[in-house]
Amino acid sequence: MFIGDLLIAHGLVTPADVAAALEHQKLQGGRLGDVLISLGKLTSVDLEAVLQAAPPEPTSIAETGLAAADLMNLMLKAMYTGGGETASAIADIIKLPQRIVQLLMEQAQERKLLDVLGAAGIRAMSEFRYMLTERGKLWAADALNQNQYIGPAPVSLNAYRERINRQAITNERVDRAAIDRVFAGLAISSTFIQQIGPAINSGRAILLYGPPGNGKTTVAERVGEVFRDVVYIPHCFEVEGQIIKVFDPGVHRTFQQKPGQTLKGTAVRREDFDARWVPCRRPFIVAGGELTLEMLDLSFNPLAKFYEAPLHVKALGGIFMIDDFGRQIVSPEALLNRWIVPLERRVDYLKLHTGKSFSLPFDELVIFSTNLSPQDLMDPAFLRRIPYKLPIGAPSVAEYRQIFHTLSKAAGLAVSDEIIDIIITTLRDRGGMPLASYQPKFIVDQVRAACKFAGIPPQFRPELLTMALGNLSIVDETANAAPTSARSRAA
């Protein structure tokens, strides 16, 4: 990670500030942070806070928290699979400082596992190139037989626990301005804002409940946007010699620039950042109806012989949302029984296939979302363990109009209150269908699609509106025809 990217992620400088500092750095030299301070773009206090928050780079094998033999195995596996011949190439793979990799190479050479091939270049300061000896190849093959993990070195279990506690979600205060910012544009009552704010700051479980189609998932997603802190996720961690992968580019939001956009320059890189950790936004991970109890346990790959962390571990320091709670493959009772200790004591216990158990802090905001009755899902003892229960009901007529006007304007459709009143009357008063927050978008999308098909500008024509309203519900026209058909068969 580059310090420029990290400062941008914290919102302390802009990309333009960093670009200007890099140009200045080319002429005057110096470290990027000091240059930004001299240009008045950054304060020394803010820079020091960022540097102190980041995991420090280990300066010795002991400071990695791992056994030298395990690091040796990882290095030799990387070389055996063609990952590199020099200390710098291996350092890029296993994310350890080059000086530590060089020390491991020297120890491997003493054990007759490596031979020196020569300099990697013609310059006096070029690196040496190494190759595995036959003995080294046997060692690497044995290490691959133990597990086939090749990549960033793991962090220790203790280091992971300490980091989870250090960047706890309750450390970040969410104020009213932040809530107003993320819920801007939504028809949300002030009463709900007053309820959701304390719930978020508590870091305790939240239950969002109410009829379907009224924005429970949208509310949860907006909660995920309210947090601004940078958290550090390990590529993997080690327990009793077992490797457990945590960082998942599919769910973790990093601050890395797109290829070709990274602010490059050797002086930009801060050498005392531990590259085994990835700076990310607080995770927001959703599990829906596919959730099973097995998905809350470590997943062991019997071929590769290492583990994948479950989703709720990947969500540590962030938000884990269980959508459509009560409709999972696993029953609500079984799920809550699994989490009764984590929700109350804020600690989770996981078990390796060897039988060894270990604990991790259960630091995350768990959001349950359901359109079923909470009383039907769980008994009072479980409800007590979810301290915040927030109903999200149908919108009022005023809120319904607000939603319709906002979405219609965004879609390039002109809509009057008279048209909205016709929709409300058709749905609620004539059709007996309750108003719901999803309906305006549904109708707007239907009308736009019909206009596109007809080759006309987007507009609320009566016949298009009738078609859209008809698609909101299903009328079983075969119900009355069934007896006639039955009589015909009988005849």
Backbone torsions as a table, in degrees:
resi	resn	phi	psi	omega
1	MET	NA	137.4	178.2
2	PHE	-90.7	143.1	-178.2
3	ILE	-63.6	-32.7	177.7
4	GLY	-62.4	-45.2	177.2
5	ASP	-60.8	-39.0	-176.6
6	LEU	-69.0	-40.4	178.2
7	LEU	-65.5	-36.8	175.9
8	ILE	-65.1	-41.5	-179.9
9	ALA	-60.7	-35.9	178.8
10	HIS	-77.3	-5.6	-179.8
11	GLY	75.7	18.7	-176.7
12	LEU	-87.9	-29.5	178.0
13	VAL	-138.9	169.1	177.5
14	THR	-106.7	162.2	174.9
15	PRO	-56.1	-34.5	178.1
16	ALA	-65.4	-38.6	177.6
17	ASP	-60.8	-44.5	-178.4
18	VAL	-67.5	-40.2	178.6
19	ALA	-61.6	-41.4	178.5
20	ALA	-65.5	-39.6	179.3
21	ALA	-65.5	-36.3	178.6
22	LEU	-65.2	-40.1	177.5
23	GLU	-63.6	-41.9	177.5
24	HIS	-64.2	-37.4	-178.5
25	GLN	-65.3	-35.8	178.6
26	LYS	-60.4	-34.5	-177.0
27	LEU	-88.3	-39.7	-172.1
28	GLN	-106.6	-15.9	-176.2
29	GLY	76.9	-167.4	179.7
30	GLY	95.9	170.7	178.6
31	ARG	-85.0	149.0	-172.8
32	LEU	-58.8	-44.1	-179.6
33	GLY	-59.3	-43.1	179.4
34	ASP	-66.1	-36.2	178.3
35	VAL	-65.3	-43.4	178.6
36	LEU	-61.4	-36.9	177.9
37	ILE	-66.6	-43.6	-178.7
38	SER	-65.2	-29.2	178.4
39	LEU	-84.2	-2.0	179.5
40	GLY	78.0	16.5	-179.6
41	LYS	-91.2	-12.4	-172.7
42	LEU	-153.0	148.7	175.3
43	THR	-99.3	154.4	179.4
44	SER	-65.0	-30.9	179.1
45	VAL	-65.3	-45.4	-180.0
46	ASP	-65.9	-41.1	179.0
47	LEU	-61.9	-44.7	-179.0
48	GLU	-65.1	-36.2	178.9
49	ALA	-63.5	-40.9	178.7
50	VAL	-65.5	-44.1	-178.5
51	LEU	-66.3	-36.6	179.9
52	GLN	-71.5	-30.7	-178.5
53	ALA	-74.7	-28.3	-176.8
54	ALA	-76.0	143.7	177.4
55	PRO	-62.0	127.9	-178.3
56	PRO	-73.0	147.8	179.8
57	GLU	-70.9	134.9	177.3
58	PRO	-66.6	142.5	179.9
59	THR	-104.7	-4.1	179.2
60	SER	-151.1	167.1	177.1
61	ILE	-60.5	-40.0	-179.4
62	ALA	-60.3	-38.1	-177.4
63	GLU	-72.2	-12.9	175.0
64	THR	-70.7	-21.3	-177.2
65	GLY	80.0	8.4	-177.2
66	LEU	-119.8	158.1	177.9
67	ALA	-73.0	143.0	179.4
68	ALA	-59.1	-35.6	-179.8
69	ALA	-64.0	-38.5	179.2
70	ASP	-67.5	-39.8	177.2
71	LEU	-66.8	-38.1	176.9
72	MET	-61.4	-43.6	178.3
73	ASN	-60.1	-44.6	-178.4
74	LEU	-63.7	-42.3	-179.9
75	MET	-64.3	-45.6	-178.0
76	LEU	-67.4	-34.8	176.1
77	LYS	-63.6	-40.2	178.9
78	ALA	-63.8	-38.4	179.0
79	MET	-72.8	-38.4	-176.6
80	TYR	-64.4	-34.0	-178.4
81	THR	-90.3	11.6	175.6
82	GLY	84.7	24.0	-176.8
83	GLY	-75.8	-23.0	-178.7
84	GLY	164.4	163.9	-178.6
85	GLU	-117.9	-14.3	-176.7
86	THR	-111.8	163.7	179.6
87	ALA	-62.8	-38.2	-179.0
88	SER	-67.8	-38.4	179.2
89	ALA	-65.3	-42.7	178.7
90	ILE	-67.8	-37.8	179.3
91	ALA	-60.7	-36.6	178.2
92	ASP	-66.5	-29.3	-178.8
93	ILE	-80.3	-48.4	-173.7
94	ILE	-96.0	1.1	171.8
95	LYS	59.0	38.0	173.2
96	LEU	-115.7	156.0	179.7
97	PRO	-58.1	146.5	-176.7
98	GLN	-60.5	-34.4	-178.6
99	ARG	-67.0	-31.9	176.9
100	ILE	-72.1	-41.4	177.4
101	VAL	-62.0	-40.9	179.2
102	GLN	-62.1	-39.0	177.8
103	LEU	-64.5	-40.9	177.9
104	LEU	-64.7	-37.6	178.6
105	MET	-65.8	-38.6	178.6
106	GLU	-66.3	-39.3	176.7
107	GLN	-65.6	-38.5	178.3
108	ALA	-66.4	-35.6	178.3
109	GLN	-66.5	-38.9	177.6
110	GLU	-63.2	-30.1	179.1
111	ARG	-88.6	8.8	178.7
112	LYS	65.5	30.4	178.3
113	LEU	-94.7	-21.5	-179.0
114	LEU	-130.2	150.0	170.5
115	ASP	-120.7	147.7	177.0
116	VAL	-85.9	127.1	179.1
117	LEU	-89.5	-26.0	-177.5
118	GLY	135.8	-174.1	-178.2
119	ALA	-73.0	147.0	-179.8
120	ALA	-80.7	-10.8	179.6
121	GLY	-153.4	-175.1	-176.6
122	ILE	-95.5	-7.9	-179.2
123	ARG	-77.7	154.1	-176.8
124	ALA	-63.1	-30.2	-176.0
125	MET	-97.0	15.2	-178.3
126	SER	-69.7	158.3	-178.9
127	GLU	-80.3	163.4	171.9
128	PHE	-88.1	147.1	174.3
129	ARG	-100.1	141.5	-178.1
130	TYR	-123.7	156.2	172.7
131	MET	-138.0	153.2	178.9
132	LEU	-73.8	136.8	169.8
133	THR	-79.4	173.9	176.6
134	GLU	-59.5	-39.3	177.4
135	ARG	-64.8	-39.0	178.7
136	GLY	-65.1	-37.1	178.1
137	LYS	-65.5	-38.9	177.4
138	LEU	-65.3	-40.4	178.6
139	TRP	-62.1	-46.6	-179.1
140	ALA	-64.2	-40.1	179.0
141	ALA	-63.7	-38.5	177.0
142	ASP	-66.0	-39.1	178.8
143	ALA	-65.0	-39.2	176.9
144	LEU	-66.1	-30.4	177.3
145	ASN	-68.7	-30.5	177.7
146	GLN	-70.9	-46.1	170.6
147	ASN	-163.3	152.3	-175.4
148	GLN	-99.9	18.2	179.1
149	TYR	-71.8	128.1	173.3
150	ILE	-136.3	120.5	-177.9
151	GLY	164.7	-157.8	-179.8
152	PRO	-56.0	138.4	178.8
153	ALA	-61.9	144.2	178.4
154	PRO	-71.9	161.6	168.7
155	VAL	-97.3	164.2	-179.6
156	SER	-77.4	159.9	177.8
157	LEU	-60.9	-41.6	-180.0
158	ASN	-64.3	-39.2	178.9
159	ALA	-65.1	-38.6	179.4
160	TYR	-66.2	-45.0	178.0
161	ARG	-58.9	-46.0	-178.3
162	GLU	-61.9	-40.1	-179.4
163	ARG	-68.3	-39.5	177.3
164	ILE	-58.6	-46.3	-179.6
165	ASN	-67.9	-36.7	-177.0
166	ARG	-66.8	-35.5	-178.0
167	GLN	-109.3	36.2	-178.7
168	ALA	-55.0	144.9	-176.7
169	ILE	-64.6	-26.8	178.9
170	THR	-76.3	-8.9	176.1
171	ASN	-70.7	-21.3	-177.4
172	GLU	-96.5	117.8	179.5
173	ARG	-84.0	129.9	177.5
174	VAL	-107.0	116.1	-177.6
175	ASP	-100.0	179.1	-176.3
176	ARG	-63.7	-36.3	-179.9
177	ALA	-63.0	-39.4	179.2
178	ALA	-66.7	-40.1	177.9
179	ILE	-63.9	-45.3	179.5
180	ASP	-61.8	-36.1	-178.2
181	ARG	-64.4	-47.5	-174.5
182	VAL	-77.6	-24.6	180.0
183	PHE	-96.3	7.2	177.8
184	ALA	-61.2	136.4	179.7
185	GLY	91.5	-8.9	176.8
186	LEU	-102.6	146.3	176.9
187	ALA	-82.5	83.2	-177.5
188	ILE	-117.8	132.5	-178.5
189	SER	-73.4	153.4	178.0
190	SER	-64.0	-30.4	178.2
191	THR	-63.3	-42.5	179.1
192	PHE	-65.8	-39.2	177.9
193	ILE	-59.9	-41.1	179.1
194	GLN	-65.0	-27.6	-179.7
195	GLN	-84.3	-41.7	-173.2
196	ILE	-73.0	-30.0	-179.4
197	GLY	-59.0	-56.7	177.8
198	PRO	-61.1	-35.3	179.3
199	ALA	-61.4	-43.0	179.4
200	ILE	-65.1	-45.0	-177.7
201	ASN	-66.5	-23.9	-179.3
202	SER	-71.5	-29.4	-175.4
203	GLY	74.1	6.5	-178.8
204	ARG	-95.7	170.0	-174.7
205	ALA	-63.1	145.1	179.8
206	ILE	-125.8	136.4	174.0
207	LEU	-112.2	117.4	173.4
208	LEU	-102.0	122.2	-176.6
209	TYR	-139.0	156.4	180.0
210	GLY	151.9	175.6	-177.3
211	PRO	-61.9	154.4	-176.2
212	PRO	-67.3	153.5	173.6
213	GLY	81.3	19.5	-178.2
214	ASN	-115.9	14.8	168.4
215	GLY	99.4	18.7	179.5
216	LYS	-62.0	-45.4	179.4
217	THR	-65.7	-40.0	178.6
218	THR	-62.3	-42.0	178.0
219	VAL	-60.8	-45.5	-180.0
220	ALA	-61.8	-40.9	179.4
221	GLU	-64.5	-38.3	178.1
222	ARG	-67.4	-35.8	175.8
223	VAL	-60.1	-38.2	179.1
224	GLY	-63.8	-22.7	-179.1
225	GLU	-88.7	-7.4	-173.6
226	VAL	-77.0	-24.5	-176.1
227	PHE	-83.7	140.2	-175.8
228	ARG	-118.0	-12.1	-175.2
229	ASP	-65.4	153.7	171.1
230	VAL	-93.7	130.0	176.2
231	VAL	-119.2	157.1	-176.4
232	TYR	-112.0	121.4	-177.9
233	ILE	-107.0	129.4	179.1
234	PRO	-76.4	145.6	171.9
235	HIS	-57.8	-42.0	178.2
236	CYS	-164.9	166.1	174.4
237	PHE	-135.1	165.4	-172.6
238	GLU	-119.8	135.9	176.6
239	VAL	-135.9	118.7	177.1
240	GLU	52.0	40.1	179.3
241	GLY	81.1	-2.7	179.6
242	GLN	-97.8	140.7	-177.9
243	ILE	-103.4	131.9	-178.9
244	ILE	-124.1	115.9	-179.5
245	LYS	-78.2	135.7	179.9
246	VAL	-118.4	-55.7	-175.8
247	PHE	-61.3	129.6	-177.2
248	ASP	-134.2	108.1	-178.5
249	PRO	-61.1	-15.4	178.3
250	GLY	-75.9	-21.6	-177.2
251	VAL	-126.2	-19.6	-178.8
252	HIS	-95.7	131.9	-177.2
253	ARG	-96.7	107.9	-177.7
254	THR	-91.8	176.0	178.9
255	PHE	-109.1	10.0	-179.6
256	GLN	-65.0	139.5	176.9
257	GLN	-71.5	160.8	175.4
258	LYS	-66.1	155.8	179.6
259	PRO	-52.3	131.4	179.7
260	GLY	89.3	-8.1	-178.1
261	GLN	-109.3	-5.3	-178.2
262	THR	-64.0	139.4	179.4
263	LEU	-76.3	96.3	-169.8
264	LYS	-86.8	168.2	179.1
265	GLY	135.1	129.7	-174.5
266	THR	-63.2	-31.3	-178.8
267	ALA	-77.7	-9.8	179.5
268	VAL	-77.0	-31.1	-174.6
269	ARG	-74.0	130.4	177.9
270	ARG	-87.0	116.4	-169.1
271	GLU	-75.6	-13.2	-177.6
272	ASP	-103.5	22.3	168.8
273	PHE	-88.4	136.1	177.3
274	ASP	-82.1	109.9	-174.4
275	ALA	-72.6	-3.9	176.2
276	ARG	-74.2	-10.9	178.6
277	TRP	-109.7	141.7	-178.7
278	VAL	-111.9	120.0	177.1
279	PRO	-70.5	130.5	-175.7
280	CYS	-141.9	165.9	164.2
281	ARG	-71.8	160.5	175.2
282	ARG	-58.4	131.8	-174.9
283	PRO	-64.2	149.0	169.7
284	PHE	-131.7	107.1	-173.7
285	ILE	-122.6	134.9	-176.4
286	VAL	-117.1	133.4	170.9
287	ALA	-121.9	131.4	-177.4
288	GLY	-110.0	-138.9	-176.1
289	GLY	-65.6	-15.6	-178.9
290	GLU	-78.6	-6.9	-173.9
291	LEU	-65.2	132.4	174.2
292	THR	-127.2	165.3	177.6
293	LEU	-62.0	-35.7	-179.3
294	GLU	-62.3	-28.4	-179.3
295	MET	-72.6	-9.3	177.4
296	LEU	-97.9	7.3	177.1
297	ASP	-113.7	163.5	175.0
298	LEU	-60.7	139.7	179.5
299	SER	-105.3	112.1	-177.7
300	PHE	-96.3	127.9	176.2
301	ASN	-91.6	108.8	-175.2
302	PRO	-67.7	-18.7	178.2
303	LEU	-86.8	-50.4	179.5
304	ALA	-77.9	-24.1	175.1
305	LYS	66.0	38.6	166.8
306	PHE	-143.6	173.8	-169.4
307	TYR	-109.2	155.9	167.2
308	GLU	-111.8	130.4	-179.9
309	ALA	-68.4	145.7	176.3
310	PRO	-68.8	166.0	-174.1
311	LEU	-59.1	-39.7	-176.2
312	HIS	-70.8	-22.5	173.2
313	VAL	-75.2	-39.8	176.1
314	LYS	-63.5	-23.5	-179.1
315	ALA	-87.7	-1.1	-178.0
316	LEU	-55.7	135.5	-176.8
317	GLY	85.7	-1.0	-177.6
318	GLY	-137.2	-136.4	-174.2
319	ILE	-124.2	133.9	173.4
320	PHE	-119.9	114.6	-177.5
321	MET	-105.8	130.9	173.6
322	ILE	-104.8	101.3	-175.6
323	ASP	-84.2	150.8	-178.0
324	ASP	51.5	45.4	-179.7
325	PHE	-56.8	132.3	-177.3
326	GLY	103.0	-10.7	179.2
327	ARG	-113.2	12.8	177.6
328	GLN	-74.8	164.1	173.7
329	ILE	-60.8	-39.7	177.0
330	VAL	-80.9	143.1	-179.3
331	SER	-71.5	153.0	177.3
332	PRO	-57.0	-38.0	-179.6
333	GLU	-64.2	-42.8	-179.7
334	ALA	-66.0	-40.5	179.7
335	LEU	-65.0	-45.2	-179.0
336	LEU	-69.9	-32.6	174.3
337	ASN	-62.6	-37.3	178.5
338	ARG	-66.0	-32.0	-174.2
339	TRP	-107.4	11.0	-176.9
340	ILE	-62.7	-39.3	178.1
341	VAL	-73.6	-49.8	178.8
342	PRO	-56.8	-41.3	-177.5
343	LEU	-68.0	-33.5	-175.4
344	GLU	-93.3	-43.0	-175.1
345	ARG	-99.8	-4.7	177.4
346	ARG	61.6	35.9	175.8
347	VAL	-144.6	142.1	-179.2
348	ASP	-121.6	146.9	179.5
349	TYR	-117.0	131.3	-179.8
350	LEU	-124.1	152.8	-175.8
351	LYS	-125.2	134.3	174.1
352	LEU	-80.6	162.8	178.8
353	HIS	-68.2	-14.7	176.5
354	THR	-77.3	-10.2	-177.2
355	GLY	100.1	-12.7	179.4
356	LYS	-71.6	131.4	176.6
357	SER	-108.1	150.9	175.8
358	PHE	-147.4	163.8	-176.8
359	SER	-115.9	153.4	173.1
360	LEU	-135.4	145.2	173.2
361	PRO	-59.8	135.3	179.1
362	PHE	-96.1	74.7	-176.1
363	ASP	-105.6	93.3	176.1
364	GLU	-163.7	155.8	176.8
365	LEU	-91.3	111.7	-179.4
366	VAL	-93.7	125.7	179.0
367	ILE	-117.3	118.8	172.9
368	PHE	-95.6	131.6	178.0
369	SER	-125.0	127.7	-177.3
370	THR	-149.7	150.3	171.0
371	ASN	-107.4	13.0	175.3
372	LEU	-97.9	164.4	179.6
373	SER	-71.4	125.9	179.5
374	PRO	-55.5	-35.8	-179.8
375	GLN	-65.7	-27.3	178.4
376	ASP	-82.0	-18.5	-176.4
377	LEU	-88.2	-33.9	-172.4
378	MET	-151.9	157.1	179.2
379	ASP	-84.8	171.6	-176.4
380	PRO	-58.0	-31.7	-179.7
381	ALA	-63.6	-39.1	178.4
382	PHE	-74.8	-39.5	178.0
383	LEU	-58.9	-34.6	179.4
384	ARG	-63.8	-29.0	-178.2
385	ARG	-82.8	-3.1	172.5
386	ILE	-111.9	93.9	-168.8
387	PRO	-71.4	-19.1	-177.9
388	TYR	-120.1	114.7	-178.7
389	LYS	-120.8	106.5	-171.5
390	LEU	-114.7	116.0	177.8
391	PRO	-77.0	140.2	173.2
392	ILE	-123.7	99.0	-173.6
393	GLY	-95.2	-170.8	178.9
394	ALA	-67.9	148.7	179.7
395	PRO	-71.6	152.0	171.6
396	SER	-71.5	170.5	179.0
397	VAL	-61.5	-39.9	178.8
398	ALA	-64.5	-42.6	178.4
399	GLU	-66.5	-37.6	179.0
400	TYR	-61.7	-43.7	177.8
401	ARG	-62.8	-41.5	-179.6
402	GLN	-61.3	-44.1	178.9
403	ILE	-61.9	-44.0	-177.7
404	PHE	-63.7	-44.4	-179.4
405	HIS	-63.9	-43.0	-178.0
406	THR	-63.3	-47.3	-177.3
407	LEU	-71.0	-37.3	179.2
408	SER	-65.1	-42.2	179.5
409	LYS	-63.2	-42.5	179.4
410	ALA	-64.3	-29.0	-178.3
411	ALA	-92.0	1.5	179.9
412	GLY	76.9	26.1	-180.0
413	LEU	-110.6	134.8	174.5
414	ALA	-90.2	124.3	-178.6
415	VAL	-132.0	135.6	179.4
416	SER	-103.0	163.8	176.1
417	ASP	-62.3	-30.5	179.4
418	GLU	-63.6	-42.4	178.4
419	ILE	-64.1	-42.3	-179.9
420	ILE	-64.6	-39.2	177.9
421	ASP	-62.3	-39.0	177.9
422	ILE	-62.6	-41.5	179.3
423	ILE	-63.7	-44.8	-179.4
424	ILE	-62.6	-45.2	-179.7
425	THR	-62.6	-43.0	-178.5
426	THR	-64.0	-44.1	-175.9
427	LEU	-76.2	-53.6	-169.8
428	ARG	-86.2	-49.2	-172.1
429	ASP	-82.2	-35.9	-178.5
430	ARG	-96.7	-39.4	-175.6
431	GLY	-92.8	-9.1	-179.7
432	GLY	65.8	25.2	-178.2
433	MET	-101.9	123.0	-178.9
434	PRO	-65.8	147.9	175.7
435	LEU	-66.9	145.5	178.5
436	ALA	-144.9	150.9	-174.1
437	SER	-67.1	-22.3	-178.4
438	TYR	-78.3	-19.2	-172.2
439	GLN	-62.8	-44.7	-179.8
440	PRO	-56.5	-45.3	179.5
441	LYS	-64.1	-41.2	178.9
442	PHE	-58.1	-48.0	-177.2
443	ILE	-67.1	-44.1	179.2
444	VAL	-59.9	-44.4	180.0
445	ASP	-64.0	-39.9	179.4
446	GLN	-64.2	-44.1	-179.2
447	VAL	-66.2	-42.1	179.0
448	ARG	-62.0	-43.0	180.0
449	ALA	-64.1	-39.8	179.6
450	ALA	-67.2	-39.4	178.7
451	CYS	-66.6	-38.7	178.3
452	LYS	-62.8	-41.6	179.1
453	PHE	-64.1	-40.0	-178.4
454	ALA	-78.7	-11.7	-179.7
455	GLY	73.2	33.4	-179.5
456	ILE	-123.0	159.5	177.2
457	PRO	-61.4	149.7	179.2
458	PRO	-58.4	125.6	-179.4
459	GLN	-160.9	152.7	179.9
460	PHE	-88.1	79.5	173.5
461	ARG	-76.4	147.9	-178.8
462	PRO	-56.1	-44.4	-176.7
463	GLU	-68.2	-32.6	178.7
464	LEU	-72.7	-37.4	178.2
465	LEU	-66.4	-39.8	177.9
466	THR	-62.4	-42.2	178.7
467	MET	-63.0	-43.4	-179.1
468	ALA	-64.0	-42.8	179.5
469	LEU	-65.6	-34.8	178.5
470	GLY	-66.1	-30.8	-179.8
471	ASN	-78.0	-7.3	177.6
472	LEU	-74.9	-20.6	-179.5
473	SER	-143.3	166.3	-179.9
474	ILE	-114.1	126.1	175.5
475	VAL	-102.2	120.1	-178.9
476	ASP	-80.9	94.3	-178.3
477	GLU	-78.4	-6.9	179.8
478	THR	-87.3	-9.0	-174.4
479	ALA	-61.8	-43.8	-178.8
480	ASN	-77.7	-22.1	-177.9
481	ALA	-82.6	-17.3	-174.4
482	ALA	-61.7	-45.4	-179.5
483	PRO	-62.2	-37.3	179.4
484	THR	-64.3	-42.8	179.0
485	SER	-62.5	-38.6	-179.9
486	ALA	-65.5	-39.0	-179.4
487	ARG	-67.3	-34.8	-179.7
488	SER	-64.7	-40.9	-179.9
489	ARG	-67.1	-35.4	-178.8
490	ALA	-67.1	-36.9	178.6
491	ALA	-66.3	NA	NA
